[in-house]
Amino acid sequence: MPVLYPADITEVIRASNRDGEHINSIIEIIVKNLRLHLNSRNLLKYSYYAPIVAKLIYYVSTSLSKKQTLGEEYMHLIQVVSRSRRELPSTFIHIIFIILTSFSTIFEKYFAKLTVSYYAEYKKFMAINENEKNFNLNDLLPEWSRVIKEYITPNIERLHLSYFYLIDNKYYSLSKRLTSIKYFSLSPNSSIQIQKILFYTGILNLILSFYSLADGVNRIYLSYQRKVNRHSDTFNNFKFNNNDSSLLQKYLEKSKFICPLCLETAFPSSTPCGHIYCFSCLTTGTLKDNSKYANKNTPLKCPQCRYCFTFSRVIPLINY
């Protein structure tokens, strides 16, 4: 029986990266075949599932078949669930690992649907008037899904990587940590210098995680402040009398228009190109070019089609 050694952190990382390269090559092949047989609309629809199919093909043909992955074979690694007893993962554990690894994006969707009610409570708490508290959960779902995909999931993965680099270097991925799949190596391999570099990488990852969390909290606060200022400016600039205020209140209660830029229920206005946003976003400089090359005469640009226009061409929509 060959001598087995605990896998070094560098071996685990290299094996995982090599597996990632082969999975990406399978994804490219799948997308290439989809491009040959589908039109542009269906290509965008079904290419979303290419990473899922690629991971299923790769891990079913290797791990589930009791074979080493190409990355494990390259680094001479063997999967175990117990280093003390040298116990190999069972078929059930491999199936759980494949499900967690392959269907992570689908899990994000279902998690968003299950937790969107909590996001709705947060939106109600941040609302500055009663009209903003009236919304449908289905309208909030795309926004909440985007928050999970672009903010929550990357931060969880970054924190896990920091934990892997700094404390427990057995599990490089969350799916392996949840299934307790560890590695033995067939050859002793350890580099103190590389381990020091990875330790500093873990510290940097941890700093970036906390910075990202602090930046998210700061963005929420600034968004709330802008909302309060915009709300007060709107009513200060347009001095409604009692009748006008009641009309405004009735309009906002019946209106279902939500601005795609600020995500608020507000007065709709149209650009000359026909795209609709709220009047505040079109007239308060939100679309203005603030770069160093801009000047006072620089036109506004529609966020959707990049059509250039001026403030005077904004069209308020009364009965929208």
C-alpha positions as CSV (number, residue, x, y, z in Angstrom):
1,M,0.0,0.0,0.0
2,P,1.5,3.4,-1.0
3,V,2.4,5.9,1.7
4,L,-0.2,8.7,2.0
5,Y,0.5,12.2,3.2
6,P,-1.8,15.0,4.2
7,A,-2.3,17.2,1.1
8,D,-0.6,20.6,1.2
9,I,-2.6,23.7,0.7
10,T,-0.8,24.5,-2.6
11,E,-1.7,21.0,-4.0
12,V,-5.4,21.5,-3.2
13,I,-5.4,24.9,-4.9
14,R,-3.6,23.7,-8.0
15,A,-5.9,20.7,-8.3
16,S,-9.0,22.9,-8.0
17,N,-7.7,25.4,-10.6
18,R,-6.9,22.5,-13.0
19,D,-10.4,21.2,-12.6
20,G,-11.8,24.7,-13.2
21,E,-9.8,24.9,-16.5
22,H,-11.3,21.7,-17.8
23,I,-14.8,22.7,-16.7
24,N,-14.4,26.0,-18.6
25,S,-13.3,24.1,-21.7
26,I,-16.5,22.0,-21.5
27,I,-18.6,25.1,-21.1
28,E,-17.0,26.6,-24.2
29,I,-17.8,23.5,-26.2
30,I,-21.4,23.5,-25.0
31,V,-21.9,27.2,-25.8
32,K,-20.2,26.8,-29.2
33,N,-22.7,24.0,-30.1
34,L,-25.7,26.1,-28.8
35,R,-24.5,29.0,-31.0
36,L,-24.6,26.7,-34.0
37,H,-28.1,25.4,-33.5
38,L,-30.0,28.2,-31.7
39,N,-30.9,31.8,-32.5
40,S,-29.7,34.7,-30.4
41,R,-32.8,34.8,-28.1
42,N,-32.7,31.1,-27.2
43,L,-28.9,31.2,-27.0
44,L,-29.1,33.8,-24.1
45,K,-31.8,31.7,-22.5
46,Y,-30.1,28.3,-22.6
47,S,-26.4,29.3,-22.2
48,Y,-27.3,30.1,-18.6
49,Y,-27.4,26.3,-18.0
50,A,-24.1,25.6,-19.7
51,P,-22.0,25.7,-16.5
52,I,-24.5,23.4,-14.7
53,V,-24.3,20.8,-17.5
54,A,-20.5,21.1,-17.8
55,K,-20.0,20.5,-14.0
56,L,-22.5,17.6,-14.2
57,I,-20.6,16.0,-17.1
58,Y,-17.2,16.5,-15.5
59,Y,-18.0,15.3,-12.0
60,V,-20.3,12.4,-12.9
61,S,-17.6,11.0,-15.3
62,T,-14.9,11.3,-12.6
63,S,-15.9,11.6,-8.9
64,L,-19.2,9.7,-9.2
65,S,-17.5,7.0,-11.2
66,K,-14.9,6.5,-8.4
67,K,-12.2,8.1,-10.5
68,Q,-9.8,11.0,-9.8
69,T,-10.6,14.3,-11.5
70,L,-8.0,15.5,-13.9
71,G,-6.8,18.1,-11.3
72,E,-6.5,15.4,-8.6
73,E,-4.6,13.1,-11.0
74,Y,-2.3,16.0,-11.9
75,M,-1.4,16.6,-8.3
76,H,-1.6,12.9,-7.2
77,L,-4.4,13.5,-4.7
78,I,-7.0,11.1,-3.3
79,Q,-10.3,12.1,-1.8
80,V,-11.2,11.0,1.7
81,V,-13.8,11.9,4.3
82,S,-11.7,10.8,7.3
83,R,-7.9,11.2,7.3
84,S,-7.5,9.1,10.4
85,R,-9.5,6.1,9.1
86,R,-8.6,6.8,5.4
87,E,-12.2,6.4,4.4
88,L,-13.2,7.1,0.8
89,P,-16.3,9.2,0.1
90,S,-19.5,7.1,-0.5
91,T,-21.6,7.5,-3.6
92,F,-24.2,9.4,-1.6
93,I,-21.6,12.0,-0.5
94,H,-20.4,12.3,-4.1
95,I,-24.0,12.9,-5.3
96,I,-24.5,15.6,-2.6
97,F,-21.2,17.3,-3.6
98,I,-22.2,17.3,-7.3
99,I,-25.6,18.8,-6.5
100,L,-24.1,21.5,-4.3
101,T,-21.4,22.3,-6.9
102,S,-23.5,22.2,-10.1
103,F,-26.8,23.7,-9.0
104,S,-25.4,26.6,-6.9
105,T,-26.9,29.2,-9.3
106,I,-30.3,27.6,-9.1
107,F,-30.1,27.5,-5.3
108,E,-29.5,31.2,-5.4
109,K,-32.8,31.7,-7.3
110,Y,-34.8,29.6,-4.8
111,F,-33.1,31.3,-1.9
112,A,-34.1,34.6,-3.3
113,K,-37.7,33.5,-3.6
114,L,-37.8,32.2,0.0
115,T,-36.2,35.3,1.5
116,V,-37.7,38.1,-0.6
117,S,-40.2,38.8,2.2
118,Y,-37.4,39.8,4.5
119,Y,-36.1,42.1,1.8
120,A,-39.5,43.6,1.6
121,E,-39.5,44.3,5.3
122,Y,-36.2,46.0,4.9
123,K,-37.6,48.2,2.0
124,K,-40.6,49.1,4.2
125,F,-38.2,50.1,7.0
126,M,-36.2,52.3,4.7
127,A,-39.3,53.9,3.1
128,I,-39.8,57.6,3.9
129,N,-43.5,57.7,3.2
130,E,-46.5,55.4,3.1
131,N,-46.7,55.2,-0.7
132,E,-43.3,53.5,-0.9
133,K,-44.5,50.7,1.3
134,N,-47.0,49.5,-1.2
135,F,-45.2,47.1,-3.5
136,N,-45.5,43.6,-4.8
137,L,-43.0,40.9,-3.8
138,N,-42.7,39.8,-7.4
139,D,-41.5,43.3,-8.3
140,L,-38.8,43.1,-5.7
141,L,-37.6,39.6,-6.6
142,P,-35.3,40.7,-9.5
143,E,-33.7,43.4,-7.4
144,W,-33.2,41.0,-4.4
145,S,-31.8,38.3,-6.8
146,R,-29.3,40.8,-8.1
147,V,-28.2,41.7,-4.5
148,I,-27.7,38.0,-3.7
149,K,-25.7,37.3,-6.9
150,E,-23.5,40.4,-6.9
151,Y,-23.1,41.1,-3.2
152,I,-24.0,38.4,-0.7
153,T,-22.6,35.3,-2.6
154,P,-19.2,36.9,-3.5
155,N,-18.8,38.0,0.1
156,I,-19.6,34.6,1.5
157,E,-17.1,33.0,-0.9
158,R,-14.4,35.6,0.0
159,L,-14.9,35.0,3.7
160,H,-14.7,31.2,3.2
161,L,-11.4,31.7,1.2
162,S,-10.0,33.8,4.0
163,Y,-10.9,31.0,6.5
164,F,-9.3,28.5,4.2
165,Y,-6.0,30.4,3.8
166,L,-5.7,31.5,7.5
167,I,-7.2,28.7,9.7
168,D,-8.4,25.5,8.1
169,N,-6.7,24.6,4.8
170,K,-8.5,21.3,4.1
171,Y,-11.5,22.6,2.2
172,Y,-11.0,24.9,-0.8
173,S,-14.7,25.0,-1.8
174,L,-17.8,25.4,0.3
175,S,-19.3,22.2,-1.3
176,K,-16.3,20.1,-0.1
177,R,-16.6,21.7,3.3
178,L,-20.2,20.8,3.6
179,T,-19.6,17.2,2.5
180,S,-16.3,16.9,4.5
181,I,-14.3,15.8,1.4
182,K,-10.5,16.1,2.2
183,Y,-7.4,15.1,0.4
184,F,-4.4,12.8,0.9
185,S,-1.4,13.2,-1.3
186,L,0.8,10.4,-2.8
187,S,3.9,12.5,-2.6
188,P,5.1,14.9,0.1
189,N,5.0,18.4,-1.0
190,S,5.3,21.5,1.2
191,S,6.6,25.0,0.6
192,I,6.9,27.3,3.6
193,Q,7.5,30.3,1.4
194,I,4.3,29.7,-0.6
195,Q,2.3,29.1,2.6
196,K,3.4,32.5,3.9
197,I,2.3,34.1,0.6
198,L,-1.1,32.4,0.9
199,F,-1.4,33.5,4.5
200,Y,-1.0,37.1,3.5
201,T,-3.4,36.5,0.6
202,G,-5.9,35.3,3.3
203,I,-5.4,38.5,5.3
204,L,-5.9,40.6,2.2
205,N,-9.1,38.6,1.4
206,L,-10.4,39.2,4.9
207,I,-9.7,42.9,4.6
208,L,-11.5,43.1,1.2
209,S,-14.5,41.2,2.8
210,F,-14.8,43.7,5.6
211,Y,-14.3,46.6,3.2
212,S,-17.1,45.2,0.9
213,L,-19.4,44.9,3.9
214,A,-18.6,48.4,5.1
215,D,-19.1,49.7,1.6
216,G,-22.5,48.0,1.3
217,V,-23.7,49.6,4.6
218,N,-22.4,53.0,3.4
219,R,-24.2,52.7,0.1
220,I,-27.4,51.9,1.9
221,Y,-27.0,54.9,4.1
222,L,-26.2,57.2,1.2
223,S,-29.1,55.9,-0.8
224,Y,-31.4,56.6,2.1
225,Q,-30.0,60.1,2.4
226,R,-30.4,60.8,-1.3
227,K,-34.0,59.5,-1.1
228,V,-34.7,61.9,1.8
229,N,-33.1,64.8,0.1
230,R,-34.9,64.2,-3.2
231,H,-38.2,63.9,-1.4
232,S,-37.7,67.2,0.5
233,D,-36.4,69.0,-2.6
234,T,-39.3,67.8,-4.7
235,F,-41.8,69.3,-2.2
236,N,-39.7,72.5,-1.7
237,N,-39.3,73.2,-5.4
238,F,-43.0,72.5,-6.2
239,K,-45.1,74.3,-3.6
240,F,-48.3,72.4,-3.7
241,N,-51.5,73.7,-2.1
242,N,-53.9,71.5,-0.3
243,N,-55.7,70.4,-3.4
244,D,-52.5,69.7,-5.3
245,S,-51.1,67.7,-2.4
246,S,-54.3,65.6,-2.3
247,L,-54.0,65.0,-6.1
248,L,-50.4,64.0,-5.7
249,Q,-51.3,61.6,-2.9
250,K,-54.1,60.0,-5.0
251,Y,-51.8,59.7,-8.0
252,L,-49.0,58.0,-6.1
253,E,-51.5,55.6,-4.5
254,K,-52.8,54.5,-7.9
255,S,-49.6,54.7,-9.9
256,K,-47.7,51.4,-10.4
257,F,-44.8,53.0,-12.2
258,I,-41.4,52.3,-10.6
259,C,-38.4,54.1,-12.0
260,P,-35.8,51.6,-13.2
261,L,-33.0,54.0,-12.0
262,C,-34.0,54.9,-8.5
263,L,-36.5,52.1,-8.0
264,E,-39.1,54.5,-6.5
265,T,-42.7,55.2,-7.2
266,A,-42.6,58.6,-8.8
267,F,-43.8,60.8,-11.7
268,P,-43.0,59.1,-15.0
269,S,-41.3,61.1,-17.8
270,S,-40.2,60.2,-21.2
271,T,-36.9,60.8,-23.1
272,P,-37.1,61.8,-26.7
273,C,-36.1,58.2,-27.6
274,G,-39.2,56.9,-25.8
275,H,-37.7,55.3,-22.7
276,I,-39.4,56.1,-19.4
277,Y,-37.9,57.1,-16.1
278,C,-39.0,59.3,-13.2
279,F,-39.0,63.1,-13.5
280,S,-36.5,63.5,-10.7
281,C,-33.8,61.3,-12.3
282,L,-34.2,63.1,-15.6
283,T,-33.9,66.6,-14.2
284,T,-31.6,66.4,-11.2
285,G,-28.4,65.5,-13.0
286,T,-28.5,61.7,-12.5
287,L,-27.8,61.2,-16.2
288,K,-25.3,64.0,-16.5
289,D,-21.7,63.2,-17.6
290,N,-19.5,64.0,-14.5
291,S,-16.2,63.1,-16.1
292,K,-13.4,65.6,-16.6
293,Y,-14.2,65.8,-20.3
294,A,-17.7,67.0,-19.7
295,N,-18.9,70.6,-19.8
296,K,-22.1,72.5,-19.3
297,N,-23.2,71.9,-22.9
298,T,-22.6,68.1,-22.7
299,P,-26.0,66.5,-23.4
300,L,-27.6,63.8,-21.3
301,K,-27.6,60.2,-22.5
302,C,-30.4,57.7,-22.2
303,P,-29.1,54.8,-20.0
304,Q,-30.8,52.3,-22.3
305,C,-30.0,53.4,-25.9
306,R,-27.4,56.1,-25.3
307,Y,-29.5,58.7,-27.2
308,C,-28.3,62.3,-26.4
309,F,-30.8,64.9,-25.4
310,T,-31.2,68.1,-23.2
311,F,-33.3,68.9,-20.2
312,S,-35.8,70.9,-22.3
313,R,-36.7,67.7,-24.2
314,V,-37.9,65.7,-21.2
315,I,-41.6,64.9,-21.6
316,P,-43.7,64.6,-18.4
317,L,-46.4,61.9,-18.7
318,I,-49.6,62.9,-17.0
319,N,-51.9,59.9,-17.5
320,Y,-49.4,57.1,-17.6
